[in-house]
Amino acid sequence: MNAITPTQAAVGWRPDRCGRVALVLQGGGSLGAYQAGVYQALHERGIEPDWVSGVSIGAINAAIIAGNPPEHRLERLRTFWSRITDRTIWPHTPDGDIFRQARNATSALFTLTMGQPGFFAPQKLNPWFMPAGAQAATSYYDSAPLRETLLELVDFDLINAKTCRFSVGAVNVATGNFIFFDNDTTEIGPEHVMASGALPPAFPPVKIGSDWYWDGGIVSNTPLQHLLAQDDSVNSLVFQVDLFSAHGALPRTINDVAGRHKDIIYSSRTRQVTDMFQRLQRWKLRAYKALLKVPDADLTEEERAMRDKLADLPVHTIIQLIYQQQAYEGTAKDFEFSAASMHEHWQIGHDDTTRSLGHKHWLEIPPDNAGIISHDVHRDRDR
């Protein structure tokens, strides 16, 4: 990577011909510490995003990043993750997968029965015993502690100042429509972040205006499509951080089946999204070449404007970082909030990103009309 001057570091490093550096964060509960490790590695190399977009736990991490100046982002991420994992599970865990599995299972059980500090707490009464329409009848946990944490760690005035683009995905409970709350068009508050992370039936829907919203991950667990759908000509370097892998081993037990089922449901549809973008780019290029063959005098003003816009199609580089499940992690990996696992996930995210940044040519913007080029450190290793 090129050396970063103080001026570049103040605004964030970017490669030549790059108009936007984006950080795209998938949902995945406690695995979200991996994303914090990714951000730390980027921050240490002077790479600060111009746009942070997330779903579920990715929305919370995104809010902490976008809602703080660069010099405070890492500190606030550490505060958040230390707070929500501040519970001693075992004073000591012996070495070996069987002991880690037992410790993780105990940690997940504590989460189910006690919630997590600064994040969520069990409802006072089980929703099955609540009358229809009661506030606590639609979820097992109360997410009010998260609101207090967000108000403490996130400067929403800074987010709404639009110094960094910010967007989070949620689902309208009544219509089933997926929506992005984007500070480009919406004044963002803690409710928008909480809505993106309101995974049913664990958490209650969040009311915004006259509508109620659930976690965006139940429809689409990665916000990449929102970024690629922008009708602009901005070349982008995108760091896409996924917490569930689409690739995995054939299950051998019923527990393996449950874990693999969850991975497939929540894994990113990156190939589907990028293939759609590439097809659209090809048709735009064909339309541009066809318009070039028509004399200028025979084109309408609208057609000339379209031709000029199609002359400058954006290209994108995607660095895909996907958390790889450890051998001792089971189906509860996304709600196992022990401090030991948090630190491990964080370090793995940092290491994966450091290895990715070591491939200097991966950070280059593709040639004109190339569409999208993607890189994955794990896929590269497997090859």
C-alpha positions in Angstrom: 0.0 0.0 0.0 1.2 3.5 -0.7 2.4 5.6 2.2 -0.3 7.8 3.8 0.4 11.4 4.3 -1.0 13.3 7.3 -3.5 15.0 5.0 -4.7 11.8 3.5 -5.0 10.2 6.9 -7.2 13.0 8.1 -9.8 12.2 5.5 -9.0 8.5 5.0 -6.7 6.8 2.5 -8.2 5.8 -0.9 -6.7 4.3 -4.1 -6.5 6.3 -7.3 -9.8 6.9 -9.2 -11.7 6.0 -6.0 -14.5 8.4 -5.1 -15.9 6.3 -2.2 -14.7 3.9 0.5 -17.6 1.9 1.9 -17.9 -0.5 4.9 -20.8 -2.9 4.6 -21.7 -4.9 7.7 -23.9 -8.0 7.9 -26.0 -9.1 10.8 -24.9 -11.9 13.1 -25.3 -11.1 16.8 -22.2 -11.8 19.0 -20.2 -12.5 15.9 -20.3 -8.8 15.2 -17.0 -8.4 17.2 -15.4 -9.7 14.0 -16.5 -6.5 12.3 -14.9 -4.4 15.0 -11.6 -6.2 14.4 -12.0 -5.5 10.7 -12.5 -1.8 11.4 -9.5 -1.7 13.7 -7.2 -3.1 10.9 -8.6 -0.5 8.5 -8.2 2.3 11.0 -4.6 1.3 11.7 -3.8 1.6 8.0 -5.5 5.0 7.7 -8.5 3.7 5.8 -11.7 5.5 7.0 -15.0 4.8 5.3 -17.1 7.5 3.6 -20.1 5.3 3.8 -21.0 2.8 6.6 -24.0 0.6 6.0 -25.3 -2.3 8.2 -28.0 -4.7 9.2 -28.8 -5.9 12.8 -25.5 -6.0 14.8 -23.9 -4.5 11.7 -26.2 -1.5 12.1 -25.0 -1.0 15.7 -21.4 -1.2 14.7 -22.1 1.1 11.8 -23.8 3.7 14.1 -20.8 3.7 16.5 -18.4 4.2 13.6 -20.4 6.9 11.7 -21.5 8.5 15.0 -18.0 9.3 16.2 -15.0 11.2 14.8 -12.2 8.8 13.5 -10.0 9.3 16.6 -12.8 8.0 18.9 -14.4 5.2 16.9 -12.1 2.4 18.0 -12.4 3.4 21.7 -16.2 3.5 21.4 -16.4 0.1 19.7 -14.3 -1.3 22.5 -16.5 0.2 25.1 -19.6 -1.3 23.5 -18.3 -4.8 23.1 -16.7 -4.8 26.5 -20.0 -3.7 28.1 -22.2 -6.3 26.4 -19.8 -9.1 27.2 -19.1 -8.1 30.8 -20.1 -11.4 32.4 -17.7 -14.0 33.8 -18.7 -17.4 32.5 -16.0 -19.6 33.9 -12.9 -18.3 35.8 -10.8 -20.6 33.7 -11.4 -22.7 30.6 -9.1 -25.7 30.2 -7.6 -26.2 26.7 -9.4 -28.4 24.2 -12.5 -28.2 22.0 -14.8 -30.1 24.5 -14.2 -27.5 27.2 -14.7 -24.6 24.8 -17.9 -26.1 23.7 -19.1 -26.5 27.3 -18.1 -23.0 28.1 -19.8 -21.6 25.0 -23.0 -23.6 25.8 -23.0 -22.2 29.3 -22.5 -18.6 28.0 -25.4 -19.0 25.5 -27.6 -20.3 28.3 -26.8 -17.3 30.4 -27.7 -15.1 27.4 -31.1 -16.9 27.0 -32.0 -16.6 30.7 -30.4 -13.3 31.7 -29.9 -11.2 28.5 -26.8 -9.1 28.0 -25.7 -6.0 30.0 -26.3 -2.8 28.1 -28.0 -4.7 25.3 -31.2 -6.5 26.2 -33.0 -8.0 29.2 -35.7 -10.7 29.6 -39.3 -9.4 29.7 -40.7 -9.5 33.3 -43.3 -12.0 32.1 -43.1 -14.6 29.4 -44.9 -13.3 26.3 -47.0 -16.5 26.2 -48.7 -15.4 29.4 -49.4 -11.9 28.2 -52.7 -10.8 26.6 -52.8 -9.9 22.9 -51.9 -6.3 22.3 -49.8 -6.0 25.5 -46.4 -4.3 25.0 -44.5 -7.4 26.2 -46.7 -9.9 24.2 -44.5 -10.0 21.1 -41.0 -10.6 22.3 -39.0 -12.5 24.9 -36.6 -9.6 25.6 -36.7 -5.9 26.2 -34.3 -3.9 24.1 -34.5 -0.7 26.1 -31.0 -1.1 27.5 -29.7 -0.8 23.9 -31.3 2.6 23.5 -29.4 3.9 26.5 -26.1 2.5 25.2 -26.6 4.0 21.8 -27.4 7.4 23.2 -24.2 7.3 25.2 -21.9 6.0 22.5 -23.3 7.4 19.3 -23.5 11.1 18.4 -26.6 11.2 16.2 -26.1 14.9 15.5 -22.8 13.9 13.8 -24.6 11.2 11.8 -27.2 13.7 10.7 -24.5 16.2 9.8 -23.7 13.8 6.9 -20.0 13.9 7.2 -20.2 10.1 6.7 -23.0 8.4 4.7 -24.9 6.1 7.0 -27.7 3.5 6.2 -29.3 0.6 8.0 -31.8 -1.9 6.7 -35.1 -2.9 8.4 -38.4 -4.6 7.4 -41.8 -3.1 7.7 -43.8 -5.6 9.8 -47.2 -4.8 8.2 -46.1 -4.8 4.6 -43.0 -7.0 4.6 -41.2 -4.4 2.6 -37.5 -4.0 3.1 -36.3 -0.4 3.6 -33.1 1.4 4.2 -33.0 4.3 6.7 -30.3 6.5 5.1 -29.0 9.8 6.5 -29.0 11.1 3.0 -32.8 11.3 3.1 -33.8 10.6 6.8 -32.9 12.1 10.1 -31.4 9.2 12.0 -32.1 8.4 15.7 -31.5 5.4 17.9 -34.9 3.9 16.9 -33.6 3.4 13.3 -30.6 1.4 14.6 -32.8 -0.6 17.0 -35.3 -1.3 14.3 -32.5 -2.8 12.1 -31.6 -5.1 15.0 -35.1 -6.1 16.2 -34.9 -9.8 15.3 -38.2 -11.5 16.1 -39.3 -13.2 18.3 -36.4 -12.2 20.6 -36.9 -8.5 20.3 -40.0 -6.3 19.9 -40.7 -4.4 16.8 -39.7 -0.7 16.8 -42.1 2.0 16.0 -40.9 4.8 13.6 -43.6 7.3 12.6 -46.8 5.3 12.3 -45.1 2.0 11.2 -43.4 -0.9 13.0 -40.1 -2.5 12.0 -38.2 -5.7 12.5 -34.6 -6.7 11.8 -33.6 -6.3 8.1 -31.8 -9.6 8.2 -35.0 -11.6 7.9 -35.3 -10.4 4.3 -31.7 -9.4 3.3 -28.7 -9.8 5.7 -26.3 -7.6 3.7 -26.7 -4.0 2.6 -24.5 -4.3 -0.5 -27.4 -4.0 -2.9 -28.4 -0.6 -1.5 -24.9 0.7 -2.3 -24.8 -0.8 -5.8 -28.2 0.6 -6.6 -27.1 4.2 -6.3 -27.7 6.0 -9.6 -24.3 7.7 -9.7 -20.9 7.4 -11.4 -18.8 7.1 -8.2 -16.1 4.4 -8.2 -16.1 2.5 -4.9 -13.8 0.4 -2.8 -16.1 -1.7 -0.7 -15.2 -3.7 2.4 -18.0 -6.2 2.8 -17.9 -8.0 6.2 -20.1 -11.1 6.5 -20.7 -13.1 9.6 -22.3 -16.3 8.1 -20.5 -18.2 5.4 -22.5 -19.6 2.4 -19.9 -22.4 2.0 -19.8 -25.1 4.6 -19.3 -28.8 5.3 -22.1 -31.4 4.8 -23.9 -31.8 8.2 -23.3 -35.0 10.0 -25.5 -34.5 13.1 -28.9 -32.8 13.7 -27.0 -30.1 15.6 -24.9 -29.6 12.4 -28.1 -29.4 10.4 -29.4 -26.5 12.6 -26.1 -24.6 12.3 -25.8 -25.1 8.5 -29.5 -24.1 8.1 -28.8 -20.8 10.0 -25.6 -20.1 7.9 -27.5 -20.5 4.6 -30.5 -18.4 5.7 -28.3 -15.5 6.9 -25.4 -15.7 4.5 -24.8 -13.0 2.0 -26.2 -13.2 -1.5 -23.2 -11.4 -2.9 -22.9 -13.4 -6.1 -26.5 -12.9 -6.9 -26.3 -9.1 -6.2 -23.0 -8.6 -8.2 -24.2 -10.8 -11.1 -27.4 -8.6 -11.4 -25.2 -5.4 -11.3 -22.9 -6.8 -14.0 -25.8 -7.6 -16.3 -27.3 -4.1 -15.8 -23.9 -2.6 -16.5 -23.6 -4.6 -19.7 -27.0 -3.4 -20.9 -26.1 0.2 -20.0 -22.9 -0.1 -22.1 -24.8 -1.5 -25.0 -27.3 1.3 -24.8 -24.4 3.8 -24.7 -22.8 2.3 -27.8 -26.1 2.4 -29.6 -26.7 6.0 -28.8 -23.2 6.9 -30.1 -24.3 5.7 -33.5 -27.2 8.1 -33.7 -26.5 11.6 -35.0 -26.7 14.2 -32.2 -29.4 16.1 -34.1 -31.6 13.1 -34.1 -31.5 12.6 -30.3 -33.9 14.3 -27.9 -32.6 16.3 -25.0 -33.4 13.4 -22.7 -31.6 10.9 -24.9 -28.5 13.1 -25.1 -28.5 13.4 -21.3 -28.8 9.6 -21.0 -25.9 9.2 -23.4 -23.7 11.5 -21.5 -24.5 9.8 -18.2 -23.8 6.4 -19.6 -20.4 7.5 -20.8 -19.2 7.5 -17.1 -20.4 4.2 -15.6 -19.0 3.4 -12.1 -16.7 0.5 -11.3 -16.3 -1.2 -7.9 -13.7 -3.2 -6.0 -15.2 -5.5 -3.3 -13.0 -6.9 -0.5 -15.2 -9.6 1.0 -14.3 -10.6 4.6 -16.3 -13.6 5.8 -16.1 -15.0 9.4 -15.1 -18.7 9.4 -16.8 -20.7 12.1 -14.5 -22.4 14.6 -14.6 -26.1 15.2 -16.0 -25.8 18.7 -18.7 -23.3 17.8 -22.3 -24.6 17.5 -25.7 -23.3 16.5 -25.6 -20.7 19.4 -22.5 -19.0 18.0 -24.5 -15.8 17.3 -25.9 -15.4 20.8 -22.8 -16.6 22.7 -21.6 -13.4 24.3 -18.6 -14.5 26.4 -15.7 -12.0 26.7 -13.3 -14.7 25.5 -15.2 -15.4 22.3 -15.6 -11.6 21.7 -11.9 -11.1 21.9 -11.3 -14.1 19.7 -13.8 -12.9 17.0 -12.3 -9.4 17.2 -8.7 -10.7 16.6 -9.8 -13.0 13.7 -11.4 -10.0 12.0 -8.3 -8.0 12.5 -6.1 -10.8 11.2 -8.3 -11.5 8.1 -8.3 -7.8 7.2 -4.5 -7.4 7.7 -3.9 -10.3 5.3 -6.3 -8.8 2.8 -4.6 -5.4 2.9 -1.3 -7.2 2.3 -2.6 -7.9 -1.3 -1.9 -4.3 -2.5 -3.3 -4.9 -6.0 -6.7 -5.9 -4.5 -7.3 -2.3 -3.4 -7.0 -1.0 -7.0 -10.1 0.3 -8.8 -11.0 -1.8 -11.8 -10.6 -0.5 -15.4 -13.4 1.4 -16.9 -16.5 -0.7 -17.9 -15.1 -3.6 -15.8 -18.1 -3.5 -13.5 -17.2 -5.3 -10.3 -14.0 -7.1 -9.2 -14.2 -9.0 -5.9 -11.5 -10.5 -3.6 -11.8 -12.9 -0.7 -8.8 -13.9 1.4 -10.3 -17.2 2.3 -11.3 -18.1 -1.3 -7.8 -17.1 -2.4 -6.2 -19.3 0.2 -8.3 -22.3 -0.8 -7.3 -21.8 -4.4 
